[in-house]
Amino acid sequence: MKRILTLIFVLSFGGYYQLNAQCSYSYSLVGNTVVFNFNDALSPFFTIDSVVFNFGDGFSETKINIPPSSSFSFILPHAYAASGTYSACMTEYTSWGGSPQFPCTSCQNIAAGSGSACFATANFTTSINNLNVYFTNISYCTSCISSAFSWNFGDGTPVIVANSPNHIYTASGTYMVCLMMEGTNAAFETCLDTFCYAVTVLQSSVNCSISADFSSTLIGNSVTFTNSSNCTNCSNVSYLWGFGDGTYSTLMNPVHAYNSGGTFNACLFTTGVSSSANMCQDTICKPIVIVAAGICDVNKLSLSVFPNPATNKVTVNLPKNTRSREIHLLA
């Protein structure tokens, strides 16, 4: 029986020394704010009855009734009212079964005000190709553990969250682009900054080339014009016809009736416009011959009769293309 009691006594104090050796905390400091980090590896048999933090400035905080587990941790932030050196102590009260509590205390000197506050500086550079803009984020944040970025491209599109995006504009112009930055330090304090810059984009210049041409079909005094013009890199083409008789048309393939015979100089004027508003033009003119319809001058007809004089038989030759006619010969 004596050996068994001695063994329990050694285990109890061995557990006490083990707990005491693990009684510690770490912290991070930013300005007057300290974040205490407590992480303790526990045996499944031990219970942390309470953990008391005395911050050294007259304030304290207690965590209680922590059940047995494989590990236990928590983060505790505290802001000191003034800069200075404070003795911050953590006391851990641990028990095992029905044994008395084992107190464990760890103290460290905290130099509040010696850390760096969060300070964000937003900035970016650009690389422009036609309407496509590549943004490079060169922002930095002092004493930040994380940063978030939002972009407003100034063209009415939604704000996006990204680090270094690229954006394609739909039209040439100057756009005010803003980068909004939010930094967070170890004390979970945030700092903000915004940087705006006017970005100018221009659509690449596109030249067009146009070649005017047409053919025509004549029926009587009516002419059908067929447009065979060709325009390269044109987003829009317009046409103007001058028929040579003082009349005009803007149709692509017009039909025109002349009021008199003669030769008329018909011209087609073409104008093309490229996607970047550059203009190209070309003109072509061709003669149109209209033959007047009417009664032929009979004096110009060549008529031959032979033999002349004749007795019983006579031959009459009419001009070429003359329709058959009734001819009366008088003796």
KERO-875687 format. One record per residue (C-alpha): x, y, z; residue in one letter; residue number from 1. Coordinates in Angstrom, 3 decimals. Layout:
BEGIN
ATOM       px       py       pz rest  nr
ATOM        X        Y        Z    A NUM
...
This chain:
BEGIN
ATOM       px       py       pz rest  nr
ATOM    0.000    0.000    0.000    M   1
ATOM    2.819    2.390    0.731    K   2
ATOM    4.286    1.928   -2.743    R   3
ATOM    0.961    2.728   -4.402    I   4
ATOM    0.561    6.002   -2.434    L   5
ATOM    4.076    7.043   -3.307    T   6
ATOM    3.456    6.416   -6.984    L   7
ATOM    0.330    8.573   -6.998    I   8
ATOM    2.225   11.312   -5.210    F   9
ATOM    4.972   11.314   -7.824    V  10
ATOM    2.517   11.299  -10.728    L  11
ATOM    0.594   14.200   -9.245    S  12
ATOM    3.648   16.355   -8.781    F  13
ATOM    5.031   15.212  -12.099    G  14
ATOM    1.840   16.458  -13.741    G  15
ATOM    2.175   19.703  -11.811    Y  16
ATOM    5.703   20.337  -13.046    Y  17
ATOM    4.686   19.420  -16.563    Q  18
ATOM    1.802   21.905  -16.471    L  19
ATOM    4.008   24.548  -14.953    N  20
ATOM    6.567   24.103  -17.694    A  21
ATOM    3.878   24.597  -20.360    Q  22
ATOM    2.409   27.721  -18.729    C  23
ATOM    3.332   30.503  -21.177    S  24
ATOM    1.902   32.827  -23.772    Y  25
ATOM    3.060   34.808  -26.803    S  26
ATOM    1.903   38.187  -28.030    Y  27
ATOM    2.076   40.593  -30.964    S  28
ATOM    2.219   44.356  -30.567    L  29
ATOM    1.010   47.140  -32.845    V  30
ATOM    0.997   50.585  -31.305    G  31
ATOM   -0.802   50.423  -27.958    N  32
ATOM   -2.721   47.277  -28.903    T  33
ATOM   -1.476   43.850  -27.832    V  34
ATOM   -2.823   40.530  -29.026    V  35
ATOM   -2.168   37.751  -26.497    F  36
ATOM   -1.936   34.209  -27.874    N  37
ATOM   -2.463   31.278  -25.519    F  38
ATOM   -1.915   27.724  -26.768    N  39
ATOM   -1.632   24.810  -24.350    D  40
ATOM   -1.346   21.096  -25.125    A  41
ATOM   -3.384   19.266  -22.504    L  42
ATOM   -3.659   15.698  -21.368    S  43
ATOM   -7.161   14.251  -21.661    P  44
ATOM   -7.104   13.890  -17.842    F  45
ATOM   -6.507   17.585  -17.004    F  46
ATOM   -9.058   20.375  -16.740    T  47
ATOM   -8.180   24.070  -17.003    I  48
ATOM  -10.459   25.569  -14.389    D  49
ATOM   -9.598   29.109  -15.397    S  50
ATOM   -7.033   31.314  -17.131    V  51
ATOM   -6.612   34.835  -15.782    V  52
ATOM   -4.865   37.579  -17.762    F  53
ATOM   -3.728   40.583  -15.723    N  54
ATOM   -2.695   43.214  -18.268    F  55
ATOM   -0.712   45.313  -15.775    G  56
ATOM   -2.797   48.460  -16.278    D  57
ATOM   -5.499   47.650  -13.737    G  58
ATOM   -7.553   45.551  -16.120    F  59
ATOM   -7.854   41.770  -16.333    S  60
ATOM   -9.871   39.084  -18.081    E  61
ATOM  -10.711   35.522  -17.082    T  62
ATOM  -11.507   32.434  -19.133    K  63
ATOM  -13.236   29.700  -17.051    I  64
ATOM  -14.439   26.071  -17.145    N  65
ATOM  -12.317   24.706  -19.963    I  66
ATOM  -12.941   20.898  -20.223    P  67
ATOM  -10.234   18.296  -20.883    P  68
ATOM   -9.140   18.055  -24.510    S  69
ATOM   -6.072   17.397  -26.605    S  70
ATOM   -5.333   21.135  -26.958    S  71
ATOM   -6.722   24.537  -26.093    F  72
ATOM   -5.987   28.011  -27.500    S  73
ATOM   -7.483   31.457  -27.746    F  74
ATOM   -6.540   34.977  -28.903    I  75
ATOM   -7.115   37.901  -26.577    L  76
ATOM   -6.607   41.496  -27.805    P  77
ATOM   -6.113   44.365  -25.343    H  78
ATOM   -5.604   48.072  -25.998    A  79
ATOM   -3.562   50.086  -23.503    Y  80
ATOM   -4.728   53.617  -22.851    A  81
ATOM   -1.212   55.048  -22.911    A  82
ATOM    2.259   54.062  -24.042    S  83
ATOM    4.551   52.516  -21.463    G  84
ATOM    5.906   49.247  -20.084    T  85
ATOM    3.409   46.918  -18.456    Y  86
ATOM    3.966   43.613  -16.646    S  87
ATOM    1.304   41.350  -18.182    A  88
ATOM    0.778   38.108  -16.287    C  89
ATOM   -1.177   35.009  -17.161    M  90
ATOM   -2.189   32.580  -14.392    T  91
ATOM   -3.518   29.171  -15.352    E  92
ATOM   -5.457   27.098  -12.768    Y  93
ATOM   -5.457   23.408  -13.637    T  94
ATOM   -6.897   20.397  -11.791    S  95
ATOM   -6.833   16.639  -12.243    W  96
ATOM   -9.780   14.601  -11.087    G  97
ATOM  -10.530   15.665   -7.522    G  98
ATOM   -6.997   16.981   -6.842    S  99
ATOM   -6.372   20.568   -5.707    P 100
ATOM   -5.821   23.226   -8.399    Q 101
ATOM   -2.315   23.685   -9.779    F 102
ATOM   -1.655   27.412  -10.303    P 103
ATOM    0.824   28.415  -12.996    C 104
ATOM    1.843   32.039  -13.633    T 105
ATOM    3.839   33.530  -16.525    S 106
ATOM    4.694   37.248  -16.767    C 107
ATOM    6.206   39.327  -19.569    Q 108
ATOM    6.997   43.038  -19.890    N 109
ATOM    4.915   44.655  -22.653    I 110
ATOM    6.302   47.892  -24.149    A 111
ATOM    3.045   49.401  -25.400    A 112
ATOM    3.451   52.093  -28.043    G 113
ATOM    6.601   50.595  -29.493    S 114
ATOM    4.811   48.775  -32.359    G 115
ATOM    3.967   50.222  -35.763    S 116
ATOM    0.463   51.345  -36.697    A 117
ATOM   -1.227   50.166  -39.888    C 118
ATOM   -0.511   52.500  -42.834    F 119
ATOM   -1.747   51.777  -46.382    A 120
ATOM   -0.469   53.381  -49.606    T 121
ATOM   -2.414   52.521  -52.776    A 122
ATOM   -0.751   52.875  -56.185    N 123
ATOM   -0.670   51.216  -59.608    F 124
ATOM    0.906   51.434  -63.065    T 125
ATOM   -0.676   50.729  -66.459    T 126
ATOM    0.215   49.104  -69.762    S 127
ATOM   -2.147   50.034  -72.630    I 128
ATOM   -2.742   48.115  -75.859    N 129
ATOM   -5.489   49.624  -77.985    N 130
ATOM   -8.592   49.465  -75.709    L 131
ATOM   -7.069   46.852  -73.370    N 132
ATOM   -5.426   48.135  -70.168    V 133
ATOM   -3.240   45.983  -67.897    Y 134
ATOM   -3.044   47.275  -64.309    F 135
ATOM   -0.050   46.439  -62.081    T 136
ATOM   -0.690   46.904  -58.368    N 137
ATOM    2.335   48.461  -56.612    I 138
ATOM    0.545   49.300  -53.348    S 139
ATOM    2.196   48.627  -49.990    Y 140
ATOM    1.030   48.513  -46.397    C 141
ATOM    3.156   49.119  -43.305    T 142
ATOM    2.591   46.633  -40.450    S 143
ATOM   -0.194   44.875  -42.343    C 144
ATOM   -0.788   41.152  -42.203    I 145
ATOM   -3.291   41.284  -45.080    S 146
ATOM   -4.550   43.675  -47.766    S 147
ATOM   -7.655   43.788  -49.983    A 148
ATOM   -8.071   45.749  -53.235    F 149
ATOM  -11.118   47.057  -55.133    S 150
ATOM  -11.060   48.609  -58.637    W 151
ATOM  -13.394   51.134  -60.260    N 152
ATOM  -12.526   51.463  -63.965    F 153
ATOM  -14.529   54.658  -64.488    G 154
ATOM  -16.650   53.386  -67.393    D 155
ATOM  -19.762   52.355  -65.475    G 156
ATOM  -18.816   48.687  -65.163    T 157
ATOM  -19.141   47.072  -61.704    P 158
ATOM  -16.384   47.464  -59.102    V 159
ATOM  -14.263   44.308  -58.908    I 160
ATOM  -12.011   42.824  -56.215    V 161
ATOM   -8.627   41.845  -57.670    A 162
ATOM   -4.920   42.383  -57.200    N 163
ATOM   -3.668   43.311  -60.700    S 164
ATOM   -6.533   43.058  -63.240    P 165
ATOM   -6.785   43.906  -66.913    N 166
ATOM   -9.813   45.705  -68.360    H 167
ATOM  -11.080   46.128  -71.927    I 168
ATOM  -12.876   49.404  -72.688    Y 169
ATOM  -15.521   49.572  -75.408    T 170
ATOM  -14.620   53.008  -76.786    A 171
ATOM  -11.753   55.476  -76.964    S 172
ATOM  -11.658   58.090  -74.209    G 173
ATOM  -10.204   59.128  -70.857    T 174
ATOM  -11.404   57.233  -67.786    Y 175
ATOM  -10.753   57.954  -64.087    M 176
ATOM   -9.612   54.655  -62.572    V 177
ATOM   -9.576   54.319  -58.766    C 178
ATOM   -7.855   51.652  -56.649    L 179
ATOM   -9.237   51.314  -53.119    M 180
ATOM   -7.028   49.524  -50.588    M 181
ATOM   -7.809   48.187  -47.106    E 182
ATOM   -5.020   46.856  -44.887    G 183
ATOM   -5.297   44.938  -41.626    T 184
ATOM   -2.606   44.729  -38.943    N 185
ATOM   -1.976   42.088  -36.293    A 186
ATOM   -4.329   43.877  -33.890    A 187
ATOM   -7.101   43.609  -36.499    F 188
ATOM   -7.053   47.358  -37.007    E 189
ATOM   -7.727   48.535  -40.555    T 190
ATOM   -6.226   51.330  -42.607    C 191
ATOM   -7.578   52.665  -45.914    L 192
ATOM   -6.191   54.473  -48.925    D 193
ATOM   -7.453   55.307  -52.426    T 194
ATOM   -5.429   56.142  -55.527    F 195
ATOM   -7.091   57.515  -58.699    C 196
ATOM   -5.480   58.075  -62.088    Y 197
ATOM   -6.836   59.216  -65.476    A 198
ATOM   -6.269   56.504  -68.097    V 199
ATOM   -6.584   57.404  -71.809    T 200
ATOM   -7.274   54.669  -74.363    V 201
ATOM   -7.404   55.061  -78.147    L 202
ATOM   -8.635   52.549  -80.649    Q 203
ATOM   -5.950   51.772  -83.237    S 204
ATOM   -6.275   53.785  -86.479    S 205
ATOM   -7.733   51.730  -89.352    V 206
ATOM   -7.489   52.979  -92.956    N 207
ATOM   -9.931   51.960  -95.680    C 208
ATOM   -9.517   51.547  -99.441    S 209
ATOM  -12.356   51.823 -101.974    I 210
ATOM  -12.545   51.121 -105.713    S 211
ATOM  -15.562   52.413 -107.635    A 212
ATOM  -16.976   50.519 -110.635    D 213
ATOM  -20.302   49.783 -112.351    F 214
ATOM  -21.883   48.249 -115.413    S 215
ATOM  -25.060   49.266 -117.273    S 216
ATOM  -27.851   47.647 -119.256    T 217
ATOM  -29.780   49.710 -121.844    L 218
ATOM  -33.371   49.045 -122.866    I 219
ATOM  -34.708   51.842 -125.043    G 220
ATOM  -34.022   55.018 -123.116    N 221
ATOM  -33.982   53.244 -119.691    S 222
ATOM  -30.659   52.254 -118.140    V 223
ATOM  -30.153   49.830 -115.237    T 224
ATOM  -26.931   50.566 -113.339    F 225
ATOM  -25.249   47.697 -111.431    T 226
ATOM  -22.819   48.777 -108.694    N 227
ATOM  -19.695   46.574 -108.448    S 228
ATOM  -17.617   48.816 -106.173    S 229
ATOM  -15.396   47.263 -103.516    N 230
ATOM  -14.296   48.726 -100.161    C 231
ATOM  -11.644   47.211  -97.853    T 232
ATOM  -11.790   47.853  -94.050    N 233
ATOM  -15.007   49.829  -94.446    C 234
ATOM  -17.666   49.881  -91.766    S 235
ATOM  -19.922   52.098  -93.888    N 236
ATOM  -20.144   52.935  -97.639    V 237
ATOM  -22.255   55.578  -99.403    S 238
ATOM  -22.922   56.148 -103.129    Y 239
ATOM  -23.869   59.124 -105.300    L 240
ATOM  -24.792   58.751 -108.969    W 241
ATOM  -24.695   61.556 -111.505    G 242
ATOM  -26.440   60.487 -114.732    F 243
ATOM  -25.035   63.305 -116.879    G 244
ATOM  -28.396   64.903 -117.548    D 245
ATOM  -28.560   66.953 -114.324    G 246
ATOM  -30.232   64.271 -112.222    T 247
ATOM  -28.754   62.246 -109.279    Y 248
ATOM  -29.431   59.211 -107.081    S 249
ATOM  -28.047   57.757 -103.819    T 250
ATOM  -29.318   54.226 -104.414    L 251
ATOM  -26.822   51.398 -104.682    M 252
ATOM  -28.222   50.080 -107.991    N 253
ATOM  -30.499   52.696 -109.584    P 254
ATOM  -32.564   52.593 -112.781    V 255
ATOM  -32.710   55.826 -114.793    H 256
ATOM  -34.766   56.854 -117.863    A 257
ATOM  -33.306   59.510 -120.144    Y 258
ATOM  -35.698   61.981 -121.782    N 259
ATOM  -33.757   62.410 -125.019    S 260
ATOM  -31.177   60.754 -127.131    G 261
ATOM  -27.488   61.504 -126.957    G 262
ATOM  -24.305   60.586 -125.131    T 263
ATOM  -24.309   61.143 -121.362    F 264
ATOM  -21.370   60.925 -118.929    N 265
ATOM  -22.680   58.820 -115.992    A 266
ATOM  -20.511   58.977 -112.855    C 267
ATOM  -20.473   56.989 -109.612    L 268
ATOM  -19.003   58.713 -106.518    F 269
ATOM  -18.188   56.290 -103.637    T 270
ATOM  -17.235   57.122 -100.030    T 271
ATOM  -16.091   54.593  -97.397    G 272
ATOM  -15.547   55.062  -93.648    V 273
ATOM  -13.352   52.760  -91.526    S 274
ATOM  -14.014   51.617  -87.954    S 275
ATOM  -11.720   54.377  -86.662    S 276
ATOM  -13.571   57.068  -88.703    A 277
ATOM  -10.968   57.329  -91.475    N 278
ATOM  -12.468   58.167  -94.906    M 279
ATOM  -11.644   56.874  -98.402    C 280
ATOM  -13.185   57.925 -101.760    Q 281
ATOM  -13.168   56.949 -105.434    D 282
ATOM  -15.036   58.008 -108.615    T 283
ATOM  -15.606   56.404 -112.003    I 284
ATOM  -17.408   57.792 -115.086    C 285
ATOM  -18.617   55.985 -118.235    K 286
ATOM  -20.434   57.203 -121.368    P 287
ATOM  -24.041   56.160 -121.875    I 288
ATOM  -25.350   56.377 -125.479    V 289
ATOM  -29.097   56.797 -125.930    I 290
ATOM  -30.540   56.461 -129.485    V 291
ATOM  -33.641   58.620 -130.080    A 292
ATOM  -36.740   56.807 -131.341    A 293
ATOM  -38.783   58.417 -134.257    G 294
ATOM  -39.641   58.463 -138.054    I 295
ATOM  -36.660   58.028 -140.329    C 296
ATOM  -35.904   60.631 -142.929    D 297
ATOM  -37.169   58.976 -146.120    V 298
ATOM  -34.892   61.130 -148.214    N 299
ATOM  -31.959   59.220 -146.727    K 300
ATOM  -33.350   55.855 -147.879    L 301
ATOM  -31.453   54.295 -150.793    S 302
ATOM  -33.886   52.703 -153.265    L 303
ATOM  -32.829   51.123 -156.555    S 304
ATOM  -34.992   49.939 -159.459    V 305
ATOM  -33.679   47.994 -162.479    F 306
ATOM  -33.736   47.611 -165.311    P 307
ATOM  -34.850   51.108 -165.940    N 308
ATOM  -36.494   51.570 -168.335    P 309
ATOM  -38.166   48.150 -168.275    A 310
ATOM  -40.724   46.347 -170.366    T 311
ATOM  -42.102   43.277 -168.639    N 312
ATOM  -40.056   42.824 -165.421    K 313
ATOM  -38.536   45.179 -162.874    V 314
ATOM  -36.449   44.562 -159.699    T 315
ATOM  -36.691   46.858 -156.646    V 316
ATOM  -33.947   46.852 -153.969    N 317
ATOM  -34.853   48.279 -150.537    L 318
ATOM  -32.346   49.467 -147.903    P 319
ATOM  -31.118   46.912 -145.371    K 320
ATOM  -33.332   46.351 -142.324    N 321
ATOM  -36.310   47.909 -144.110    T 322
ATOM  -39.566   46.191 -143.386    R 323
ATOM  -41.660   44.928 -146.289    S 324
ATOM  -43.729   47.662 -147.821    R 325
ATOM  -46.377   47.969 -150.530    E 326
ATOM  -44.864   49.658 -153.580    I 327
ATOM  -46.921   51.042 -156.483    H 328
ATOM  -45.205   51.414 -159.888    L 329
ATOM  -46.792   53.776 -162.371    L 330
ATOM  -46.198   53.330 -166.122    A 331
